[in-house]
Amino acid sequence: MFERIVICGVGLIGGSFALALKQAGLVKTVVGIGRRRETLEEARQLGILDEVATDWAVALKGADLLLLAMPVGQMASVMAAAAPHLEAQTLVTDAGSTKTDVFEAVYTHFAHRLANVVPAHPIAGAEKSGPSAACADLYVGKKVVLTPLPENEPTAIERVRAAWAACGAVMSQMSPQDHDRVFAAVSHLPHLLAFGLVHEIQARGNAEQLFSFAASGFRDFTRIAGSHPEMWRDICVANRQALLAELDAYLTELAYLRALLMQGDGKALESLFAEASAARNAWAEKHAK
């Protein structure tokens, strides 16, 4: 049971965390803090928050847990503001989609509280954002990756793990370096490609005509291009080295596909498509909800 939880960033991720713990009966008071008062008030009206705070000293007074759920580009500045007011019992976790940069910020600003800071990443994003997108069942059956610090107290790791598990999440654990390499390939690159395709098409002179004929294939491929631009800007910049390596690998694949098209090599194209189709279908079957 958490008497008092503080959430910085009460959008889809932070708001859903609060609603899930409320539904599980594991929190008495949820306090929100963030950049925009109107967003916090909306979250309170939706029942996500019980209190709105504009001052870290007030927000963190007696807090059991602090969740940092804002874009990763804000992590360092938010940690710097919160650090002087962290109490000895307060656990800290985050929901950042990159982890190496979060580790750097933690060691810089939370050096006096390393035992209780347990970074995490819930794999449960969506193209919708804001408090109105939050739902209590967002994390049910979804993975949450913990990337603990060497300095963490085992009890802190277990309490943070239990909080995410109470939301219905399936827990995993890895190093921050492995985390960033994995998600550059299977999350950050797909978002970059989706944004890039839509951006290229919308810049054409006949964009309106093209969009008018776009159907399910375009919708499925580009769904994630509707995601939060600021959040994905921060993710791509923070994880740019791993993302550049993945982009280079993909450019090599595109060059190979282009060569096959230039040669009119239908047999090689079909073979490549068959391998990709089998791998995709096997993944979808294994991970079907």
DOLO-80702 format. One line per field, with one value per residue (C-alpha): z, x, y. Coordinates in Angstrom, 2 decimals. Each point is the difference from the previous one (the first is absolute). Example, Ala and Ser with C-alpha at 12.3 -4.5 7.8 and 13.67 -1.06 7.14 Angstrom:
2
zz <- c(7.80, -0.66)
xx <- c(12.30, 1.37)
yy <- c(-4.50, 3.44)
This chain:
289
zz <- c(0.00, -0.92, 2.09, -2.37, -3.59, -2.00, -3.80, -2.21, -3.44, 0.34, -3.61, -1.46, 1.89, 3.36, 0.06, -0.76, 2.75, 2.50, -1.16, 0.09, 3.57, 1.07, -1.57, 1.83, 3.28, 0.56, 0.31, 2.17, -1.46, -3.46, -0.42, -3.40, -0.90, -3.43, -2.43, -0.84, 2.66, -2.43, -0.63, 3.73, 0.55, -2.82, 1.64, 3.32, -1.65, -1.61, 3.39, -0.73, 2.62, 3.51, 0.38, -2.28, 1.10, -1.45, 2.47, 0.40, 3.75, 0.39, -2.49, 1.49, 3.66, 1.36, -3.48, -0.25, -3.75, -2.76, -3.64, -2.65, -3.08, -2.06, -3.27, 0.54, -1.10, 3.22, 2.34, 1.04, 0.77, 1.87, 2.05, 0.88, 1.23, 1.97, 1.52, 2.98, 1.14, -0.27, 3.37, 1.22, -0.47, -3.49, -2.80, -3.48, -3.32, -3.51, -3.26, -2.43, -3.35, 0.17, 2.95, -0.46, 0.15, 2.97, 1.85, -0.62, 1.38, 3.03, 0.93, -0.48, 1.94, 2.27, 1.21, 3.62, -0.60, -2.33, 2.23, -0.72, -3.70, -2.28, -3.70, -2.11, -3.43, -0.54, -3.54, -0.32, -2.07, -2.43, -2.57, 2.38, 2.76, 2.88, 3.11, -2.04, -1.60, 3.38, 0.96, 2.93, -2.18, -2.23, 1.54, 0.23, -1.71, -1.19, 0.74, 2.44, -0.07, 3.19, -0.33, 3.65, 1.24, 1.61, 3.10, 0.32, 3.21, -0.85, 1.87, -2.19, -3.17, 1.27, 1.03, -3.39, -1.71, 2.08, -0.87, -3.74, 0.37, 1.88, -3.18, -1.81, -1.62, -0.88, 1.48, -1.71, 0.92, -2.00, -0.02, -1.29, -2.91, -1.12, 0.45, -2.29, -2.71, 0.01, -0.13, -2.64, -2.28, 0.86, 1.12, -0.77, -3.61, -0.92, 1.39, -1.90, -3.24, 0.49, 0.69, -2.99, -2.45, 0.97, -0.07, -3.47, -1.41, 1.58, -1.62, -3.53, -2.26, -0.37, 3.71, 0.25, -2.83, 1.50, 3.45, -1.52, -1.42, 2.99, 1.62, 2.56, -0.96, 0.36, 3.20, 1.63, -1.02, 1.08, 3.11, 2.30, -1.93, 1.97, 3.19, 2.24, -2.00, 3.01, 1.67, -3.15, -0.70, 3.42, -0.41, -3.39, 1.13, 3.28, -1.70, -3.24, -0.03, 0.20, -2.31, -2.61, 0.00, -0.59, -2.69, -1.81, 0.08, -1.38, -2.76, -1.01, -0.22, -2.07, -2.34, -0.49, -0.71, -2.48, -1.79, -0.29, -1.44, -2.48, -1.13, -0.10, 2.14, 1.01, 1.31, 2.47, 1.05, 0.65, 2.02, 2.12, 0.44, 1.02, 2.65, 1.37, -0.07, 1.86, 2.65, 0.47, 0.23, 2.46, 2.18, -0.18, 0.87, 2.94, 1.42, -0.81, 2.75)
xx <- c(0.00, 1.24, -1.36, 1.19, 1.23, 1.28, -0.16, 1.83, -1.62, -3.64, -0.63, -0.58, 2.84, -0.08, -3.77, -0.47, 2.47, -2.06, -3.33, 1.33, 1.29, -3.26, -1.98, 2.20, -0.65, 3.72, 0.18, -1.85, 1.12, 1.38, 1.66, 0.76, 2.67, 1.05, 0.48, -3.63, -2.57, -2.86, 1.25, 0.20, -3.50, -1.32, 1.60, -1.62, -3.41, 0.44, 0.69, 3.65, 1.30, -1.15, 2.25, 1.80, 3.34, 2.06, 2.87, 2.29, 0.35, -3.77, -0.40, 2.68, -0.91, -0.60, 0.14, 0.52, 0.61, 0.88, -0.66, 1.74, -2.18, 0.83, 2.03, 3.59, 1.36, -1.38, 1.44, 3.15, -1.73, -2.85, 2.39, 2.00, -3.16, -1.28, 3.31, 0.17, -3.46, 0.28, -0.56, 1.87, -2.97, -0.98, 0.47, 0.61, -0.71, -0.49, -1.69, 2.63, 0.39, 3.80, 2.10, 3.67, -0.82, -2.32, 2.85, 2.27, -2.63, -0.60, 3.69, 0.26, -3.06, -1.05, 3.45, -1.18, -2.96, 1.38, -1.20, -3.63, 0.09, -1.07, -0.28, -2.63, -1.64, -3.62, -0.47, -3.55, 0.02, -2.68, -0.46, -2.41, 1.29, -1.21, -2.08, -3.08, 1.92, 0.82, -1.71, 0.31, 0.68, 2.73, 2.73, -1.91, 2.10, 2.56, 3.72, 1.71, 3.81, 1.87, 3.59, 1.13, 3.07, 2.83, -0.59, -3.70, -1.24, -1.63, -3.14, -0.25, 0.20, -2.67, -2.38, 0.31, -0.40, -3.10, -1.51, 0.31, -1.14, -3.09, -0.88, -0.12, 3.42, 2.34, 3.40, 3.41, 3.46, 3.09, 2.91, -0.56, 2.39, -1.79, -3.33, 0.93, 1.40, -3.09, -2.52, 1.92, -0.72, -3.59, -1.49, 2.02, 0.85, -3.63, -1.17, 2.72, -1.00, -3.71, 0.57, 2.33, -2.42, -2.94, 2.22, 1.28, -3.49, -1.58, 2.69, -0.93, -2.07, -2.63, -0.08, -3.77, -0.57, 2.41, -1.59, -3.48, 0.95, 2.02, -1.68, 0.70, 3.62, 0.92, -2.06, 1.69, 3.53, -0.40, -2.21, 2.88, 0.73, -2.92, 2.07, 1.12, 2.61, 1.85, 0.30, 1.37, 2.36, 1.53, 0.18, 1.71, 2.55, 0.73, 0.52, 1.47, 3.15, -1.90, -2.69, 2.57, 1.43, -3.47, -0.76, 3.23, -0.92, -3.44, 1.52, 2.10, -3.18, -1.70, 2.98, -0.29, -3.72, 0.67, 2.56, -2.50, -2.59, 2.51, 0.81, -3.68, 0.98, -3.44, 1.29, 2.37, -2.68, -2.49, 2.58, 0.76, -3.72, -0.64, 2.71, -1.30, -3.62, 0.83, 1.99, -2.73, -2.80, 1.98, 0.55, -3.67, -1.19, 2.39, -0.89, -3.70, -2.09)
yy <- c(0.00, 3.47, 2.82, 2.74, -0.23, 2.96, -0.05, 2.47, -0.28, -1.07, -0.95, -3.45, -1.70, 1.78, 0.25, -3.70, -0.93, 2.02, -1.44, -3.57, 0.33, 1.65, -2.82, -2.51, 1.83, 0.57, 3.79, 2.49, 3.32, 0.81, 3.40, 1.49, 2.53, 1.25, 2.85, 0.76, 0.78, -0.65, -3.54, -0.68, 1.36, -2.17, -3.03, 0.88, 0.38, -3.42, -1.58, -0.72, 2.43, 0.76, 3.03, 2.44, 1.46, 2.83, -0.29, -3.03, 0.50, -0.27, -2.83, -2.25, 0.56, -3.51, -1.60, -3.75, -0.07, 2.48, -0.95, 2.10, -0.40, 3.08, -0.02, -1.15, 3.37, 1.47, -2.63, 1.85, 3.31, -1.68, -2.12, 3.10, 1.74, -3.00, -1.15, 2.41, -1.09, -3.80, -1.62, -3.06, -2.36, 1.21, -2.52, 1.41, -1.66, 1.31, -0.90, 1.22, -1.76, 0.42, -1.00, 0.91, 3.71, -0.57, -1.74, 3.00, 2.37, -2.24, -0.10, 3.75, 1.11, -2.90, -1.07, 0.32, -2.35, -2.70, -2.84, 0.92, 0.99, -2.87, 0.98, -1.73, 0.05, -1.10, -1.35, 1.24, 3.15, 1.11, 2.71, 1.77, 2.26, 2.14, -0.82, -0.88, -2.88, -1.60, -3.25, -2.40, -3.05, 1.48, -2.17, -3.28, -2.65, 2.59, -0.18, 2.35, -0.09, 0.81, 1.23, 0.12, 1.85, -1.97, 2.14, -0.91, -1.59, -3.36, 1.06, 3.14, -2.09, -2.37, 2.80, 1.70, -3.37, -0.68, 3.39, -0.59, -3.62, 1.21, 1.92, -3.37, 0.26, -2.87, 0.82, -0.24, 1.26, 1.03, 2.43, 3.55, -0.60, -3.18, 1.75, 2.88, -2.28, -2.22, 2.82, 1.91, -2.98, -0.88, 3.32, 3.10, -0.90, -0.88, 3.35, 1.86, -1.74, 0.65, 3.70, 0.22, -1.64, 2.22, 3.10, -0.82, -0.60, 3.07, 2.17, -1.09, 2.20, -2.72, -0.91, 0.47, -2.46, -2.53, 0.17, -0.37, -3.40, -1.22, -3.02, -2.70, -0.65, 3.65, 0.30, -3.00, 1.01, 3.63, -0.35, 0.87, 3.20, 1.42, -0.30, 2.86, 2.02, 1.43, -3.38, -1.65, 2.88, -0.55, -3.78, 0.21, 2.57, -1.81, -3.37, 1.32, -2.15, -3.29, 1.40, 1.06, -3.53, -1.44, 2.59, -0.89, -3.69, 0.82, 2.18, -3.00, -2.08, 2.71, 0.12, -3.76, 0.29, 2.79, -2.15, -2.86, 2.37, 1.43, -3.54, -1.02, -3.01, -1.21, -3.32, 1.67, 2.48, -2.79, -1.92, 3.06, 0.72, -3.62, 0.09, 3.29, -1.19, -3.21, 1.86, 2.60, -2.59, -2.12, 3.07, 1.01, -3.51, -0.32, 3.39, 0.08, 1.54)
